[in-house]
Amino acid sequence: MTIEQSPAHREVLNVYDGFGRIYGSAWGPNIHYGYWENDADDSSVEEATDRLTDLMISGLAPQPGQRVLDIGCGIGYPAQRLVRTCDVDVVGITISRIQVSDATKLAAEAGLADRATFQYGDAMDMPFPDDSFDAAWAFESMWHMPDRGQVLSEAARVLRPGGRLAVADVIQREPITPEGREVLDHVVEHYGVRSLGTMDEYRKALADNGFVDVEITDITDNVIRTLGLMADAVETVRDKLAELVGEEQAASLLDFMRKFGSIPESGYVFLTAVRG
């Protein structure tokens, strides 16, 4: 079975190679959540998204010259920042050939083609030998994975003993109300999301796959305003979105984006762990 034949992978491709590119045109190159220190923090989206990337970098703490795996690399903007900040070599994998092309082009334009490379690959069946990397991160990619445990198993396999893992991921928080369930189900149905995990599920999956020194932090309060700001940004290109998915679907996507940013069930975690 090829990657393209997998229904789960097709759903993710439909998001990122479809209306996700419209989101990106409105949001900017760092297509991730932002991090604000508190409610009074008036940092721009650019500052906030870079701050979250810097949090991931600090959690990974790679040493100069190390080889880092970017699991679900997108168009590679955080990978570029990682290379510049830490003088490491980054290899990114994605199931989108369009993203591979875009990330490769952007790295070349930034003068980083020799330090940041990108290739087509499945995170649940990584095309690398055992003990290939010193560190790895998954930046808002895990919620798209059909089996997060399998991804963590593969990450443990390709990491060298003592290698660090950092993950930023969207999760669900309990208790879940009927209203919250409606929003969560919509996200799963329309955004290429297989399921929304929990902090407890992450703790168990990391332990099951031999990771130690696990630290998990709920940073929802620092990042949740992203969704409202992203909806505002997408409103500016609503005509393009409607051309792609239809006006009714465009209205629904924007409505649920705002709802997802307002329900207490919508969560976000930052975690680090070490391959034992």
Buried (B, 14 or more C-beta within 10 A) or exposed (E): EEBEEBEBBBBBBBBBBBBBBBBBEBBBBBBBBBBBEEEEBEBEBEEBBBBBBBBBBEBBEBEEEBBBBBBBBBBBBBBBBBBBEBEBBBBBBBBBBBBBEBBBBBBEEBEBBEBBBBBBBBBBEBEBEEEBBBBBBBBBBBBBBBBBBBBBBBBBBBBBEEBBBBBBBBBBBEEBEEEBEEBBEBBBEBBBBBBBBBBEBBBEBBBEBBBEEBEBBBBBEBBBBBBBBBBBBBEEBBEBBBEEBEEEBBBBBBEBBBBBBEBEBBBBBBBBBBBE
